[in-house]
Amino acid sequence: MRLPKTLTDAAGLVLAEPEPAEKVRLTYLYGKAWQDGEISEVGDSAPPDHPGRPPKPQLCMPADMPKRSKGSGKRRTALIHAIAHIELNAIDLAWDVVARFVAEDFPKAFSDDWVQVAVDEAKHFEMLVARLQELDAEYGDFPAHNGLWEAALTTRDDVLDRLVLVPMALEARGLDTTPATVERLTANNDIATADLMATIAEDEVSHVAAGVRWFEYVCKKRGLDPVPTFKTRITKTLKGRLKPPFNHVARDLAGMNRAYYEA
């Protein structure tokens, strides 16, 4: 298969791909090609505003999402499906960051970080789909919401807004909520899903760390104080507010100063 000429060309192809399995395959292929130097130029191709999506799942507004079934088995499967949908969106979000903000003239390490994030998210999606299949379900069996991609659209004009909202708020929130999810799954004797969630959480620490690292890099470049800049922008971009309890251990590992999120 002939490789794209530039990394932004590769990002556009992944984003446009509607079939999840092919999106994952292309992510692995282009991620390795970038890491091995087979794709060496970043390029300047603009990403699409909306990624390709399969016919299923049905996409709803967050407020219109049906309540999860009260049956424990169905509720567990719906939870795994919801997280798989988040991870599919996260693949696209990582590639979108690679391509959308090239005008910032970041060093190569910026692309290295977000390509690796895309590869990680593809791995997470595959793992979750495999777990669904073990439970006699498939990705697409439940409705899903498009809130995560809406976050991409509302932050497409400034990389600081994107870094604040996605890795430093939404992904960091995942670090906060995962321990309770793992504990609940373990209490229900679903060790396989609990272990899967713990593995994903370990990878997400590095994703939040990348967000913090490049947020502080851009702040320094623009002569901005990171903490007040974060607080101003999170008020503008996040629906609602940052909610405790916070996973201080995981956030500390990600290099996220507590001044960012504590009152």
C-alpha positions as semicolon CSV with decimal commas, in nm:
position;residue;x (nm);y (nm);z (nm)
1;M;0,000;0,000;0,000
2;R;0,135;0,339;-0,098
3;L;0,187;0,570;0,198
4;P;0,066;0,932;0,211
5;K;0,333;1,191;0,137
6;T;0,287;1,385;0,463
7;L;0,161;1,330;0,814
8;T;-0,128;1,572;0,766
9;D;-0,230;1,377;0,453
10;A;-0,228;1,063;0,668
11;A;-0,435;1,236;0,936
12;G;-0,695;1,337;0,679
13;L;-0,725;0,981;0,548
14;V;-0,776;0,838;0,897
15;L;-1,030;1,105;0,984
16;A;-1,228;1,050;0,665
17;E;-1,240;0,670;0,706
18;P;-1,591;0,564;0,820
19;E;-1,519;0,200;0,906
20;P;-1,380;0,168;1,262
21;A;-1,163;-0,138;1,193
22;E;-1,004;0,034;0,893
23;K;-0,956;0,354;1,094
24;V;-0,765;0,146;1,349
25;R;-0,560;-0,031;1,080
26;L;-0,463;0,297;0,913
27;T;-0,371;0,447;1,250
28;Y;-0,129;0,160;1,317
29;L;0,011;0,176;0,962
30;Y;0,066;0,552;0,948
31;G;0,177;0,571;1,310
32;K;0,454;0,319;1,245
33;A;0,548;0,489;0,918
34;W;0,592;0,820;1,103
35;Q;0,789;0,658;1,385
36;D;1,013;0,476;1,134
37;G;1,070;0,786;0,919
38;E;0,886;0,649;0,615
39;I;0,662;0,953;0,648
40;S;0,893;1,239;0,743
41;E;0,718;1,564;0,646
42;V;0,436;1,710;0,854
43;G;0,276;1,892;0,562
44;D;-0,013;2,137;0,579
45;S;-0,324;1,952;0,458
46;A;-0,635;2,074;0,641
47;P;-0,836;1,807;0,826
48;P;-1,210;1,760;0,762
49;D;-1,446;1,923;1,009
50;H;-1,633;1,595;1,061
51;P;-1,480;1,247;1,070
52;G;-1,618;0,949;0,884
53;R;-1,861;0,739;1,087
54;P;-2,024;0,399;1,029
55;P;-2,405;0,363;0,990
56;K;-2,420;0,233;1,348
57;P;-2,426;0,332;1,627
58;Q;-2,710;0,581;1,604
59;L;-2,575;0,919;1,720
60;C;-2,793;1,118;1,959
61;M;-2,762;1,447;2,142
62;P;-2,628;1,378;2,495
63;A;-2,960;1,486;2,650
64;D;-3,148;1,240;2,427
65;M;-2,944;0,934;2,521
66;P;-3,165;0,656;2,664
67;K;-3,104;0,550;3,022
68;R;-2,898;0,235;3,060
69;S;-3,085;-0,087;3,136
70;K;-3,118;-0,185;3,500
71;G;-3,007;-0,541;3,423
72;S;-2,646;-0,582;3,537
73;G;-2,531;-0,766;3,222
74;K;-2,690;-0,516;2,983
75;R;-2,567;-0,222;3,189
76;R;-2,211;-0,355;3,182
77;T;-2,222;-0,406;2,806
78;A;-2,364;-0,058;2,756
79;L;-2,082;0,086;2,969
80;I;-1,815;-0,090;2,762
81;H;-1,985;0,026;2,443
82;A;-1,993;0,386;2,565
83;I;-1,621;0,378;2,645
84;A;-1,544;0,217;2,308
85;H;-1,726;0,506;2,140
86;I;-1,519;0,754;2,338
87;E;-1,200;0,578;2,229
88;L;-1,306;0,584;1,862
89;N;-1,360;0,959;1,890
90;A;-1,026;0,988;2,068
91;I;-0,846;0,835;1,767
92;D;-0,992;1,111;1,550
93;L;-0,920;1,382;1,807
94;A;-0,552;1,287;1,818
95;W;-0,517;1,292;1,439
96;D;-0,711;1,619;1,425
97;V;-0,462;1,783;1,665
98;V;-0,176;1,666;1,441
99;A;-0,326;1,832;1,134
100;R;-0,534;2,127;1,256
101;F;-0,269;2,329;1,435
102;V;0,031;2,308;1,200
103;A;0,038;2,689;1,176
104;E;0,172;2,689;1,534
105;D;0,499;2,550;1,392
106;F;0,547;2,298;1,672
107;P;0,867;2,092;1,702
108;K;0,856;1,733;1,577
109;A;0,799;1,609;1,933
110;F;0,446;1,752;1,920
111;S;0,354;1,526;1,628
112;D;0,537;1,235;1,791
113;D;0,323;1,270;2,104
114;W;-0,015;1,292;1,932
115;V;0,058;1,015;1,683
116;Q;0,140;0,793;1,981
117;V;-0,185;0,901;2,147
118;A;-0,375;0,802;1,831
119;V;-0,206;0,460;1,832
120;D;-0,290;0,411;2,200
121;E;-0,655;0,504;2,144
122;A;-0,675;0,261;1,852
123;K;-0,542;-0,014;2,079
124;H;-0,800;0,076;2,344
125;F;-1,083;0,065;2,092
126;E;-0,974;-0,278;1,968
127;M;-0,953;-0,412;2,323
128;L;-1,300;-0,284;2,409
129;V;-1,455;-0,422;2,090
130;A;-1,298;-0,761;2,165
131;R;-1,449;-0,748;2,514
132;L;-1,790;-0,662;2,370
133;Q;-1,766;-0,964;2,141
134;E;-1,684;-1,185;2,438
135;L;-2,014;-1,063;2,584
136;D;-2,203;-1,138;2,259
137;A;-2,227;-0,774;2,155
138;E;-2,079;-0,551;1,885
139;Y;-1,983;-0,188;1,853
140;G;-2,295;-0,022;1,713
141;D;-2,545;-0,220;1,919
142;F;-2,624;0,079;2,144
143;P;-2,688;0,445;2,061
144;A;-2,405;0,687;2,133
145;H;-2,365;1,062;2,160
146;N;-2,142;1,296;1,961
147;G;-2,040;1,520;2,250
148;L;-1,669;1,451;2,224
149;W;-1,650;1,559;1,862
150;E;-1,854;1,868;1,949
151;A;-1,566;1,951;2,184
152;A;-1,333;1,934;1,885
153;L;-1,548;2,173;1,685
154;T;-1,577;2,429;1,962
155;T;-1,196;2,435;2,011
156;R;-1,079;2,417;1,650
157;D;-0,966;2,781;1,633
158;D;-0,703;2,775;1,910
159;V;-0,474;2,495;2,021
160;L;-0,480;2,627;2,379
161;D;-0,856;2,577;2,396
162;R;-0,820;2,226;2,255
163;L;-0,549;2,127;2,504
164;V;-0,745;2,273;2,794
165;L;-1,072;2,101;2,710
166;V;-0,971;1,760;2,577
167;P;-0,660;1,623;2,752
168;M;-0,656;1,854;3,056
169;A;-1,028;1,839;3,136
170;L;-1,210;1,551;2,965
171;E;-0,927;1,295;2,967
172;A;-0,819;1,404;3,313
173;R;-1,176;1,343;3,426
174;G;-1,135;0,988;3,303
175;L;-0,843;0,950;3,544
176;D;-1,075;1,060;3,825
177;T;-1,364;0,827;3,745
178;T;-1,183;0,508;3,641
179;P;-1,082;0,384;3,991
180;A;-1,447;0,373;4,104
181;T;-1,544;0,195;3,782
182;V;-1,268;-0,063;3,832
183;E;-1,376;-0,113;4,193
184;R;-1,741;-0,161;4,092
185;L;-1,654;-0,410;3,816
186;T;-1,428;-0,604;4,052
187;A;-1,704;-0,618;4,315
188;N;-1,929;-0,768;4,045
189;N;-1,663;-1,029;3,961
190;D;-1,597;-0,884;3,615
191;I;-1,220;-0,899;3,650
192;A;-1,161;-0,904;3,273
193;T;-1,331;-0,567;3,218
194;A;-1,180;-0,422;3,537
195;D;-0,828;-0,512;3,418
196;L;-0,903;-0,365;3,077
197;M;-1,017;-0,036;3,228
198;A;-0,707;-0,021;3,451
199;T;-0,481;-0,074;3,149
200;I;-0,653;0,206;2,958
201;A;-0,621;0,440;3,258
202;E;-0,244;0,378;3,272
203;D;-0,209;0,492;2,911
204;E;-0,434;0,793;2,966
205;V;-0,190;0,935;3,220
206;S;0,060;0,990;2,937
207;H;-0,211;1,153;2,725
208;V;-0,295;1,404;2,998
209;A;0,079;1,460;3,043
210;A;0,112;1,545;2,673
211;G;-0,172;1,792;2,707
212;V;-0,011;1,963;3,007
213;R;0,332;1,967;2,843
214;W;0,217;2,133;2,520
215;F;-0,027;2,366;2,695
216;E;0,260;2,501;2,904
217;Y;0,483;2,517;2,595
218;V;0,228;2,734;2,409
219;C;0,169;2,952;2,717
220;K;0,544;3,015;2,746
221;K;0,566;3,093;2,374
222;R;0,279;3,344;2,403
223;G;0,399;3,494;2,732
224;L;0,099;3,366;2,929
225;D;0,078;3,247;3,290
226;P;-0,045;2,884;3,259
227;V;-0,270;2,853;3,566
228;P;-0,488;3,165;3,518
229;T;-0,491;3,100;3,143
230;F;-0,624;2,748;3,207
231;K;-0,890;2,873;3,447
232;T;-1,010;3,143;3,208
233;R;-1,028;2,905;2,914
234;I;-1,184;2,614;3,098
235;T;-1,470;2,843;3,201
236;K;-1,518;2,930;2,834
237;T;-1,491;2,579;2,686
238;L;-1,627;2,333;2,943
239;K;-2,000;2,281;2,989
240;G;-2,042;2,269;3,366
241;R;-1,744;2,281;3,600
242;L;-1,451;2,069;3,712
243;K;-1,594;1,831;3,969
244;P;-1,419;1,653;4,257
245;P;-1,320;1,401;4,369
246;F;-0,992;1,428;4,181
247;N;-0,744;1,147;4,134
248;H;-0,447;1,339;4,269
249;V;-0,206;1,047;4,227
250;A;-0,278;1,004;3,854
251;R;-0,291;1,379;3,790
252;D;0,041;1,425;3,969
253;L;0,193;1,149;3,754
254;A;0,071;1,344;3,450
255;G;0,249;1,656;3,575
256;M;-0,077;1,843;3,631
257;N;-0,023;2,099;3,905
258;R;-0,309;2,097;4,155
259;A;-0,340;2,474;4,114
260;Y;-0,497;2,406;3,774
261;Y;-0,803;2,229;3,911
262;E;-0,834;2,306;4,282
263;A;-1,025;2,614;4,393
